[in-house]
Amino acid sequence: MNFISIFYGLFLLSVLGIYWTLPEQKLRLWTLLIASLIFYGSLNVQYIPLLLALTFINFRLGLEIGKNTAPAQRSLDNRISNEEWLFAQADWNRKRLKLLWLGIILNVFLLLGFKYLPLLLKAVFSLPANSPEGAFKFIAPLGISFFTFECIAYLIDVYRGAPATSQFLKFAAYKLFFAKLISGPITRYHNLATQINTLQLPAPAQVSEGLWLIARGAVKKGILADHLGIFVDLCFGNLQRAGSTDLWLATFAYGLQLYFDFSGYVDIARGSALLFGFVLPENFDFPYFSTSIAEFWRRWHMTLGDWLRNYVYFPLGGSRKGLTRTCGNLLIVMLIAGIWHGSTWGFIVWGTYHGIALIVHRLIDALSDRNESLEHFWQKPLGIFFAWFFTQVMVFTSWIWFRLPNLQESSLVFRHLWGYRADVQFAQKVYVEALNISQSQLSSRLIFLALLMAIVYGFKNRLKIEFNWPVKLVFVPLCFYAVWLLAPEGSLPYIYFDF
């Protein structure tokens, strides 16, 4: 069931109708859970038992970690000495830590198993890297990366003192909620549980915002991302024939496609959740207007960045243990981000590249703190432009490994980025026959799209101007009509479904 389809629209309306007519919270949670299983079953039905089993295991682990069996309250009655109490407390904390590690290892093993087991089996049986996978080909459950990260976050939060839920239905409805299950955003249980406990019928402004997010997300995905994706697929699918200009255009187009595809999905997810009364976290904040790689990661896939900071970077020591340790922590965090995204070497290189970029940014920051003239330069318009330009060049070139994780293909792109002429037939096949536009016209459209994004960014983030809810409601049917009219036939799959 695709988010941009008549079937999803009918599904969403049906579930909403049942959900808001039920008087009790328990019945509403059952409705959400059953609807989520139906939604997931339409895409990946064979893995429903696995997700239910993992949900129950993490629920039970959370209960055990959250138990307080140390004799804190009984110390006076039983005349337990302070020393005995400290020993008992330390012993229980060790047990809780073991349970936490058991849960983390279980979730990480599951994630890495589906992503890396085929490669390990090839290595064990000494198969060449380019051999067909055959029996070693595994189709990972959709959303497994987001699912496991949410489970790990829940267990760590409980270990740190947040209350563990004793209601499996509430936990399962949160874990399997269809709006966020496949591609996020990554959410924390306790944030959503608070909303469940204070659930109210959404106001007209909230309904309007939800519909606007769904409509906006459909435009991003159905019109912008899918049209960009046609050119990207044609160009990166014919690497030997594409020239340097074509590859630069495809690199830029893929960066925009990835943004519109993923942020469009999240918009639809957040809009759908809003109609049920839930506010999911934002995942993007105009990342291509960042003036540093650190700022980019505060604006791109924000819930993943938040997860990596809270559950990896800070436990490693963050920036509290000196510059050298900080740089090492940044590299480890981005390596984990690369491994999370995929099992091929391209994602490892991508994560390493971002890690090195973060280290360089941290070193430049440290140097600027000691050099007043350098610090002033980065605050001037020319310095801000240079910072933005180099940040975006780094980000967009890194997407080459993301789009082509096979190192032979991505290396070929980098070798052909300068001074390589296109095959004679490439322009005819791609620009004339497939796209029916010239290379210069495509360049103009990409520039226009970037300028449009800059205008929207200026109004929203700088001038703080947005449409009010009646205006948004007027634009909703216009957006849907535009998608129906302008979206290419046979929509492309969501890119982040692969992760």
Order of alpha helices (4+ residues) and beta strands (2+ residues): alpha-alpha-alpha-alpha-alpha-alpha-alpha-alpha-alpha-alpha-alpha-alpha-alpha-alpha-alpha-alpha-alpha-alpha-alpha-alpha-alpha
